[in-house]
Amino acid sequence: MYDLLITGADVLQIEGGAAHVLPRHAIAVAGGRIAAIAPAIDVGLARETIAARGMIAIPGLVNAHAHMAMGLFRGVVEDVPVEEWFNDYIWPLETNLTDEDIYWGALLGLAEMIESGVTCVADHYFAMDEVARAVEESGLRANLAWAVFSGPNEEPTLARTARFVERWQGAAGGRISAWLGPHAPYTCTTDFLARVAVEAGRLSTGIHIHLSETADQVAQSLAAHGKTPVAVAHDAGLFEVPALAAHVAHPTDADVSILASHGVAVAVTPKTEMKLALGVAPVADLRARGVTVALGSDGAASNNSYDMLEAARLVALLEKHTRRDARTMPIGEALALATREGARALGLAGVTGELREGLQADIVLVRHDATHTQPIHSQPATLLYSARASDVDTLIVAGRVLMRGRRLLTIDRRRVMREAARRAARLTSRRSDRRIAHYPA
């Protein structure tokens, strides 16, 4: 007996850089996993059925780098350089956050992700016990890292984050994994990074860090250490455990060799990187050298949304534009970055990221019956270049339906929006004498 049966869906399959669909197929789910994919399966064999004719079933989208609670600062500061964005606005404002604020901010981000087809997120922020609690309640899958900085309290902070890893690793029925989250080489000393690496080895966990976001950061690192940020992280031992590097917009040839040889995954956030004029990682070049590249949103304070279909579309367009080659980043490859490659970056290859028998049933049903999708000549092309987040109809994680017919089933949408709104005035009261850290100019 199956727990759930999806009938009549066009099922997306991605093989290499090519994408195609299995037309009008059924997907059977049992024990949280995909039990069968076939042209027809008897509905009498399932406890629950979802009729999906006219919809495309896709693997759940993976957001490989986010700061979910930053959605509370969405639209607060726009059109300023990155150092001003951090030093004059975001890092002072983040000192206003309480643990409860972060809980509600995380729920707001999780609700938005469910509504836009994201089934798994790598979040890197503060008060991560509250984020983990929100994730557990939401039903999503998550990789969580508590952001830490160098400073007078770095040792107790590192000890606290280690306890967080021990508490939450494998929690929520295995949906939550916990990594360490040193912020970046420009906010962490090399000695502190080395201690983080030792702690990650002791805990048998991974590391999520920001690297080489801007050309200035690379130049400053060379001046201070005689090494790029990637080399600093490598020499500190951060790559001796599973590692995820956000941005990496300005890697040297030697950096790429380091990343590839140590299996370090890169999470690219194209909208934030363009919006803050950081520069965007050379995705095709990284992949050609064997580096796993995934897509992320970054925080909604800089991205303004958690829409991973938009991220896939932007990275495809950027690669074509930058390389002046329309054949670069074909449809299947762009969609793979938002699904299969995202799972690989988080250590979840063979667990999720594809619609295949035996994998976790992380499934999204997307409607293609709106005027902006018609007529349909290619389902994958429609998905990448025409579909919108609002076309997502149903979302399933580990066989559990979290949204059906655009109705959230695990998060009280109205209450979350009320809680976010009532905190807005207090959170956006800026004090120049306080900030989380300092961004080097």
QUINORLIN-V50699 format. One line per field, one symbol per residue. ss: DSSP state (~ for helix, > for strand, _ for the rest). phi: phi as a letter, one per 20 degrees, with the letter a starting at -180 (. if undefined). A space follows every 50 residues. Layout:
ss=???
phi=???
//
This chain:
ss=_>_>>>>>>>>>>>>__>>>>>>>>>>>>>__>>>>>>____~~~>__>> >___>>>>>_>>>>>>_~~~~~~________~~~~~~~~~~~~~~~__~~ ~~~~~~~~~~~~~~~__>>>>>>>>__~~~~~~~~~~~__>>>>>>>>__ ___~~~~~~~~~~~~~~~_______>>>>>>>_>_____~~~~~~~~~~~ ~~~___>>>>>___~~~~~~~~~~~___~~~~~~~__~~~__>>>>>___ __~~~~~~~~~___>>>>_~~~~~~_______~~~~~~____>>>_____ _______~~~~~~~~~~~~~~~~_______~~~~~~~__~~~~~~_____ _________>__>>>>>___~~~_____~~~~~~~___~~~>>>>>>__> >>>>__>>____~~~~~~~~~~~~~~~______________
phi=.efbcedmeeefcccmedcbceflddcdcblndfeacbgbcfffecfccc ecfnddecfgfdeeabcgffgfdgmfccmcffffgffecffffffffdgf gfgffffffffffgfdnedbcddcbdlffffffffgffnfebddcefccf qfdffffffffffggffdfmflmnfddccecgfafedcffffgfffffff ffelcdccbeclfcfffffffffecmbfgfffffffnfeecgccdenlfc eegfgfffgffdmfeddecffffffelencgfgfffffenefdcdcdmef fdembdeeffffffffffffffelbfeflfgffffffecgfffffemdfn dbnbebgnegedccddfcdeffddfedbffffffdcfcgfefdcccclne eebbmmdfddcfgfffffffffegfffeeecfecbfbcefe
//
